[in-house]
Amino acid sequence: MKVWKAKGKIELNFNGYDFKIKPGDKFLFADDVFNLLPEPIKSAFEQAHSVLPPFYRGENLNGKTLLVIAQAAIGDALCMTPALREIKKRYPEMTLNVTISGKAKPVLEGLSYIDNLFPMPIPFKEVAKADYIVKVIEMVNAPQFDNLSLVDYYLWKLYIYKTEKETPDVLIDQAVLAEMKEAFDKIREASGGKKVLLFHYLASSVHRTLPPRLLKEIEDLIWNEYVPVICSMPEEDITVETALDAYGIRAANLSVFMKDIRYLIASVALSDAVITADTATLHIAAGLEKPTVLITGPVDAELRTSNYPTVIPVSPNYIGQTCVAPCMKHATTEPCIEAQVKRQFYSPCIESIPPKIIYFALNDAKLLTEKDYEKPNKCIVCDFEGEIPLFELINSSRVFECPSCGLQFTHPMKVMDYEKTYEKKYGDLLNFGSGLAYESYQNIEDEKIEVEKWSRVPRFNVLLPILSQVSKGKLLDIGCSTGFFMLIAKKIGFEVYGMEASEKAVNIATDKFKLNVVKAMSFDELPEEYKLSYDVITAFEVLEHVHAPSEFLEDIYSLLADRGILILSCPPFYKFENTAKGYRKYKWWYNDYPPHHVTRWKPWTLHYALKKVGFSEVHIFTEPLLPGTVFEGVVPLSFQLKLPDEKIINIDANTTRGIVAETLKPLYLNSRLLGNFQYAIAVKGRSLINFEEIIKKAIKYSAIEIIWGRGDKA
């Protein structure tokens, strides 16, 4: 930003304001705002050298004037309000002034905590009156802006790191509301009393806009409950009408009523739910606490929705020829590169989202707005009693997080029908995830091939060095599926037994491989000949399915012989992807949600649970971090490399991917907690094995074997 002085008299309408400027008047411009001036007007200014007030660094503001220098689109202005509200709440004796574009001014006018709204550019005399300034202009493509949600960005800039309410303040013009209510009442009456769903499928950039075909498919799914309406701004209306006609979309088009942002706000207020690709509509809906689904592919949805308790973000799990979603490109003037490669207009990542996912997300968003719902009063692992906050709502289930031990668990618990799962007959999100392996478990071959195949899988390969050190004896595999791990253990020298919930899987294990496997959902259902004293008990990806985990672990403890060993695995909360991106909610493609998974385990939660039931030694680790896993958490970028001789080399994303993978090889061999499956080894009594030493070696051996192979070719 720079201060510019008028060389002569200037009158212009610019950035939503009328300016009458006298010679010598000075204005503070954001650089990108100054660049919007017509060339003749630019030449009518000369740069002035003026001293700005100091930047705010968290000082006490009572009795002081703070100037927040913003330009702001409508959505940005809405996202400023939590920070502005909170700063005035903390320092009620301060004067709070804000510069803003004319387009965004209506969403800030009338807010009681803002003392003065000034135009952008702002007369320098108003700047000079401030004791401190905060600069929130020229943000886009700055790393600070790109890696925080909009709400968090403004909170951070004002040195406010947390506020009780982080949703925007949205003022509703009552006259406009009354005007729009007539239209909405007529729509409800004509539809037979249906609810109204506001669609805003157009975004400010082509590559973030929803394909009309997707709009049509969503409309068909919600038609029995909702009548959809489209409330796009006037400049978008021609494209709306074309899309409605071309795809036979039945939505009522109210775009003709949208004279300005006040009309969109009123329309959101009158709607029962919202589906949007447009972020301004998102911020309005979140501020009005409407059940909302944000659909986004190019931009990480968490950066738009993490502050909003009534919004479900839906993102694709897309890997294309030129990109991996999210590409983090905020704005393009034409279709994205991936779309151009595929010779299409709309972004392929957004097109990859199944319409039913959006429908299920809408159902979940409705549940998020419920104020009264059943809450747990006690943690199912550590017995903590008190307020247990809601972490996520997914697949019509609520997941809570214990503030004492960190366990995430479903309440109320939902029972999984494993026979239905094996046959893929679930009519919810479970039909769309890539994590359900029940179908692949049934594609079995002969015993030798099965042992070889599963021994190469990272989560079992890492166990081979560990199992080699354990005394061979009776081994019980809980949730043994079709018996693939039992075959490995039998080859190593164990006397193997298995229990499994699915009759179909039991039949494969017993008929195909002649294994000792029994159908049982609990230890009480085990036949007497299976209630033995076991030297090793294994439970791979079972704990997250168990509704009473403490009792489950107690039963395992009682079945183990003295110095017996439990080896269990479960999805890791802190795998590399989650660590790189933060735990992203509503990851519908991983099936890490009810009724498939009813608990989630952090390392210390798992350690605590095992110690609580009596295990004397507990060791937590994961399978090795592998190259492919890294690229689930980071997106490789293309860039230009400038050599000393000034020659420029273009490095594409695939080359970057290879460089990153090679550079991180030491991490693959040494990471203890970043892999895709989390393990616990728990010992009953005193162990004679140095498990810490063998775990370190197991991770190294497994990483080397999986990445480079055994090198056994002749």
N, C-alpha and C positions, 0 to 999 in steps of 0.2 A: 504494500500500500504506500501511496505517496501523496504529498500535499501539492496541489496545483493552484496557480493564481491566474485569474482572468485578466487578459490583456486589454479587453474592451467590454462593452455591454453585450450580454448574451441572454436571449430568451429562448427557451426550448422546453418541450415536453419529453421527459426522458426517465426511464426506469419507473414509470408509474407516477411521476410527480411533475408539476409545472415549476420551472426555475426562472426567476428574474434576477440575473446576476449583474452586479455593477463592476466596473473596472477596479481591479485590486482585490476583489473578494477571493478568499482562499477556501478551498474545499479539500477534504480528505477523500481520496478515491481508493477503492480496491482496484488492483491492477487490471483484473478481468473486467471490471465495470468500466474503467476508463477506455479499454479497448473496444467497448461497444459503442462509443460515441462516433458519430459521423466524422469523417476526416476533416471537413472544414471546421467543425467545432473543436476537435482536438487541437488544431493549430491556433485556436483562439485562447489556449491556455499555455502557461509556461510553468515549469517546475519551480516550486518555492522551497526554501530551506527553513523549516520550522521544527521546533522541538516538541516532541509528543510527550504526554504524561507517561509516567512509568507503567509498565505492565503489572497487572495484579498478580500477587504471589501468595494469596491466602491471608492478607492482613485483616484486622478488625475494620469493618466498613461503617460502623455507626458514626453518623455525622459526616460521612464522606460521600462523594459522588463517583459512581462507577459507570463507565460507558462501555457497553458491549457493542463492538463494531461488527455488524453482520450485513450480508446481502440477502441470502437465504431464499430458496424456493419455498413453496407452501409447506411441504413436508418437513424441511429443515427448521422452519420457523416453529412448527408445532413441537418438534423434538427439543427445542430450546426451552420450552415452558417449564418442565420439571426443575431444571437448573435455576432458571430465573425465579420461580416460585420459592425454591428452597433458600436461595441467597438472601431474598428479602425477609423470609421467615427467620433466618438466623440473625440478620442485622436490620431490624425494623426501622431504625432511625437513619438508614442510608437513603440516598437518592439513586434510583436505578434508571438509566437511560439506555435506549437501544436504537441502533440504526437498522433499517430494514428496506427491502425493495417494496415498491408500491404494490406489486402483485401479492406479496405475502403479508402486507400490512393488515388486511382485514382479520387475520387469525390472531393477531396480537392486540388489536384495538379493544379497549374495554377491560383488559386484565388489570385487576386492582393493584398488583404488585409492580407494574411498570409505570414509572412516573412520567416519562416522556418518550415518544417515538419520533425519531428523526429520519430524514431520507438518506439514502445512499446514492450519490455522495453526500457527505455531511458538512455543513458550514464549519470551518475550522474554529470559529469562535466558540462553538459548542464543545468541540474537542478540548479546547484549552481550559474549559471550566471543570473538566473531570480531574479527580485526584488519581484515578487509576483507569486503565483501559484493558479490555479483553479482546483479542483479535480472533474472530471466528469467520474469516473470509479466506479465499484462495486455499480451500481445504481439499477439494477433490484431487485424487491421485497422490496426496500427501500420505505417507505411511501411517501417521497417527490417526488420520481420519479413516483410512481404508481398513484398519484393524480394530476399530471400536464400533459399537452400535452408535447411531446418531445421538441417542439419549445419553449414553455413556460418554461420548465425545464432549458434549457440552458440560456435563457434570465435572469431567476431568479438567476442562479449561477453566472452570470457576472454582477449582479446588474443593469440590464437593464429591466425596467418593461413594456416598450412599444416601439415599433419601427414602422415606417410607413409601411414597407413591411415585412411581417412575413412568406413569402414563401421561400423555399430553393433556393440557387443559383445552377444551374445545367449547367455544362460545356459540350458542345457537341463536340466530336472529329469529325472534318469535313471530314477526310478521311474515318472514319467508317460510317459516315452519307451517304457519296456518295456510299459506298459499299452496305449498306442496302437499299438505295433508289432504286436500280435496282430491288431487290426482291419485294418491295412494289409497284413499278410501274407495274410489271408483274401481281401482284394480283389484282390491280385496273382494269387493262385492261381485265383480264380474267373474272372479275365479272361484266363487263359492266359499269364500272365507279362508282361502289358503294363506299361509305366511308369505312374506315378501323377502326374497333374496336379492341383494344388490350385487350385480356382476360388474366389476371394472376390469376388463380384460386387456385394455390398452395401457401400455406403459410409456414413459417419456422417450424410450429408445426401442427401436425395432426388435432388437435381439432379446428384450425382456417381455415383449408382448405375447399374450397367449394366442395360439392358433384358434380361429373360429370353430374349426372342427372339434377341438377339445371342448369348447363352450357348448356346442350342440350335444355332445355325449354326456356332459355333466347335467345339462338341462333335462335330458331324458331320464336320468337317474333320480333327480330331485322332484320331478314333475308332480307326483302324487301329494307331496307335502308343501311345496313352494311354488309360487309364481315368480319367475325371475324378472328383474328390471335392469336396464342399462342406463346409467346416468353419467355419460361422458361429457366433457367440456365441449363448448361449441365448435372449437377448431378441429375436434376429432369426429364430429357428427357424420360427415360424409363417408368416412371409412366404416362407421358403425352400420349405417343403412345398407351399404354394399355387402357387408358380412352377413347381416340378417337375411337379406334376400337370397344370397348365394347358397347358404347352408340350411335354409328353412328354419331358422331359429325363431322360437315363439316369444321370446322375451319382449316385454313392453319397453319401447325405447323412449325414455324421458329426457333425452339429451337436449331437446329443444327448450326445455325449461331451465337448463343450467346456465343462467346468465353470468354467474361468477361463483366463487368458492363457497359463498353462503348457501347456495342452493344445493351443492353437493353435500355440505354438512347437514343440512335439513333432511336430505334424502337418506343419508346414512342413519340419522336419528330415527327416521320413520320405518326403517327396514328392520327385519327380525334377525338377519344374518348377512354376512358379507363374504364374497370370494373375490380376491383382487390380485392383480399383478402390479398395480400402481401403488407406490409407497405413500403418496399423500393420502389416498383413501385408507390405506392401512393405518396410518397414524390417527386419522379421524376416528375410525372404527374402534381402535384400541382405547382412545380417550373416552369414547362413549360406552365402552365395555360391551361392545357387540361381539357375539361369537363370529370369529373371523378366520378364514384360511388365506394365507399368503402363498402364492405359487411362484417360485423363483428357481431359475436354473443357473444363470451366469453369476449371480451374487450369492454369497453365503447367507442363507436365510436367518441364521442366528444373529447376524449383524443387524438385522432389521426387526427381530421379534423377541429377543431375549429379555427385554424389559416388560413385555406385555403378557399379563396373565390370562387373557381371553383369546389369544391368537395361537393357531396351530400353523407352523411353517411346513410346507411340503417341498422337498428338493429332490432332484433326480439322482440316481446312482449311475451316472453316465460316463463312459470312456469312449471317446470318438477317435477319428483319424488324426485330428489336429489339436484336441483338447481333452481335458478331464474336468468335469463339472465339480465345483464352480470355477469358471475361468477368471472371475473377479474383474471383468470388464464392465464398468458401470454404464457407459454410454457409447453407442456407435451410431453412425448416421446411415448405416446400411446393414443388411443381414450379416451375421457373424461369419467368420472364416469357415467354420464347420458347415454351416448352412450353404455357403457358396460352393464348397467342395461337393456337397451332396445335391447341388443344383435345386435348392429350395429356398423359401423365404423365411420361414419361422425357425427358431433355434431347435435343432434336433434334441438337445438335452431336455427341453420343456416338453417336446412331443413324446418323449420316452416315458413320461409319467402316466400310469394307467388312470383313466377317469374315475374308476371305483375307489382308488386311493384318496382322491380329493373328496369323494362322497363320504368315505369313512372319516376323513379328517374333519369334515363339517359336523358330523355327528359328535366327534370328540370335542370340537370347539363349543358346541351347545352345552355339553356337560361341564365345561370349564366355567361357564357363567353361573352355574348353580351355586347358591350361597350356603344352602344347608345340605350336607351329604354326610354319609357315615365316615367317621374318622377313627383310626386306631387309637386306643388309649394306653398301649403298652407295646414296646418293641418285642418282636418274637425271638430275638437272640439275647440281648443284654438285659431285658426286663425294664428298660427305662420307662418311666411313667411321666407323662407331661405332653406338651404340644409337640406333635410330630408333623413337620411341614410337608405339604404336597410337592413332589419333585416334577411329576409329569403325568399327563393323561394320554393314554394311547390304547387303541383297540378297545375303546369303551371301558377301560380299566384305569384306576388311579394307582400311581406308584408313589409311596411315601419314603422319606429318608430320615432315619433315626439320627438325632443330633448328638447322641452319645457314642454309639459304636460305628455309625456311618452306613449301616445296612440299608439298602433300598428294598422295599417289599410291597407287594400288592395288598390292598385292602378294599373290600373283602376279597379273600382268595377265590380264584376261579379254578375249577378242576379241569384238567386236560383229558380229553378222550383220545388215548393214543391209537386205538384202532382207527378212529376217524382220521387221525393225522397221517398214519401210514398210507391211507387210501386217498389223502389230499381232498378231504370232503369239507374242510372248514370254509364257511361263507364269510370270512372277515379278512383282516390284513394278512393272516397266515398264508393265504393262497398266493401272495405276491412276493414274499420274501425269498431271498436266495440262501438263507441260512438253514432251512429245513433239509436235513440230509436223509430223512427216512426212506425216500425213494431210492437214493443211491445205495443205501445199505442193503437193499434187496437185489441189487444187480451183482450177484456173487458168482465166483468161479471156483475151481477146485482149491483144496486146502493149501497147497504149496504156493499157488499164485496169490491167494488171499493174504498169506503170511508175508510174502514179499511186498505186496502192494501196500499193506497197512504199516509195515515196518519203515517204509519210506516217508510216510506222512509225518510232518514235523512234530506233532503233539505226541506221537508214539515213539518216533525215532529218538527223541531226547530222553526217553525212559530206559532205553536199552542199556546204557552204561550203568544206570542206577540199579536196575533189576539184576544185573550181573553180580552185584555186591551183596544182594539179599539172600539169606539162607532159603533154600528151596523147600517148600512144604505145601500146605493147603492154601489155595488162593480163591477168594470169592470175588467175582466181578459183578457189581451191582449195576443194573441198567445195561446189561451186556449186549443188548440188541441182538444181532444175528451171530454173535460169538467171535467177531474178528480179533479182538484183543485176547480172548481166551486161547485162540490158536497160537498167538505169539508166545503167551505165557507157558503154554503146554510145550512148545518147542524148546523154551529155555530150561524147562525141567520142573515146573510147578504141577501139582495135582489140582485141576481147575474145576470150579463150580460157578454157576451163573444164575442170576435172577433177573427177570425182565417183565415189564408191564404189558407188552403187546404179545398176544397169542400168535400172531402171524410171524413175528420175529423168533419167538420160541420154537415154532415148528421148523423154521429154516435151520436154526442152530442144532436142534436135536435130530432132525431127519437128514439133513445134508452133511453135517459134520460130526454127528454122534456125540455131541457134548452134553455134559450134565447141566442142563438148564431147566429152570422151573418158572412157570408164570406166577408172579407175585407182585402186588403193588406195595406191600409192606412186609416187615420182618415177621409180623404175626401170622402172615399167610404162608410162610416157609414150612415145608414138610419137616418132620422131626429129623430125617436123615440129612437135612441141610443145616440144621442148627448145631453146627460144629464149633470147635475152637480153631480159628483161622490164623495162620502166620502172616498172611497179607490179605488185605481187603482193598479193592480198587473201586472207584466210583467216578467215571469220566463223564463230565457234563451231565451230572445227575442232580447235584446240590441245588442248582438254580431252578429245578422243577419241583422241589420238595416244599410242601406247605407248612411243615413243622420242622425246620432244620435242626433245632437244638435236640429234639427227641430223636431225630434221624441219626445225628452224630453220637448220641448216647447209646443207641442200639448198636451201632458199629463198634463202639468202644467195648461193649459187653461181649461181642462176638469174637474179639481179638484175643489171642493167647498173650501171655506175658512176653514182653519185647516184640509183640506183634506190630505191624506197620500198616498204616492207612495211607494210600496214595489217591488223592482226588484232584479233579480239575474242574474249572468253571470259567466262563468268560471273564476276562480281566477288565476291570474298570479303567485302568491306566495303561492300556495297550498304546502303541505308538500313535495310532490315528487319533485316539481320544486325547492323548497328551498334546499332540500337535495342534488340534483344532478346538480343544475343549469338548466336554461330553455333549454332543449334539443331540438334542431331544428329537423325538419323532423320527428316528431312523427306521422307517418301516421295512427296509429291505434286509435287516439283519435278524429279525425275529427275536430280538432280545427284549421281549415284552410279554405280558399275560395274553392268553393262558399258557403260552409256551414256556416262558421263563417268569417265575413269580418272585424271585429274589435276585439282587445284584450285589457283588462282593468286592469290597476294597481289600487290599492286602492285610491291613491291620484288623479289619472286621473278621476275616477268615482266621487269622492268628488267634484273636480273642475267643472266637467261638470254639475252636479246638482246645485251647487251654482250659476253657470253662468246663468242658465235659471231662477233663482229667488227663489229657495227653501231656507227657512230660517234655517232649521235644516237638517243636513245630518249625518247619522250614518252608518258606514261600518263595516261589520263583515262577518264571514263565518259560515256555518253549523259546527258542532263539528268535530274536528279531530278524526278519528275512527281507531281502531286497524289495519284493513285491509289496510287503507291508508298509514300507516307508512311503511308497507312492499312493497309499490310501490316505496318508496324512498330509502330504505336501504335493503341490502341483508344479512340475518342472517348467521353467520359463525359457523362452527364446530370448536371445540378447545379441548385441553387437560387441565384438572384441576388437579393441583398437591396439594394434601392434606398435612397437617403438618407431618403425619406419612409416607410421601413419596409415598403413594398410588396414582396412576394415574387414573382419571375417564375421559372417553371420552364423551364429550357433543356434540350431533349431532345438525344439523341446526334446526330441528323442536323444540328441547328443547330450543335452544337459542331464537327461535322465541317467544315461550311462555314466557320466562324470560323477553325479551324486552317489549312485549305487557303488561305484568303485571306492570313492572317498570314505564311505561309511562302513566298509568291510570290518574294520576293527570293532565298530559298535555291534555288528552282528555277532561277533565272537564273545562279547563281554557283557552285553546288556542282561540285566537280571530280571527286569519287570516290564519290558516293553513288547513282548511277543503277544500272539493272538490267543493263547490259552494260558490261564493261570493255574499253577499247581500248588498243592500243599502235601508235604510228607509229614505225617504225625506218628510219633512212637509212643506205645503204651509201655511204660517202665523205662529202663535204662538201655540205650542202644549201644552196640559195640561198633557201629559204623560211623565214620566221620562224614556225615551227609553233606556238610558245607563244602568240603573238598571235592566230593564226587559230583555235586550239582554244578560247580564251576567247570569241571572237566566235561560233564555231559553237555552243557550248553556249547562249549567250544567244539567238541566232537560232532555234535549234531549240526551246527551251523556249517562246518567245513564239509560234511558229507552232503548236506542238502544243496549247498551253493555250488560246490565243485565236483561232487561225486566221490566215489572211492578210488577212482583211477585204476580199476581192475581189468581194463581191456588189454588183451594180449598184444 
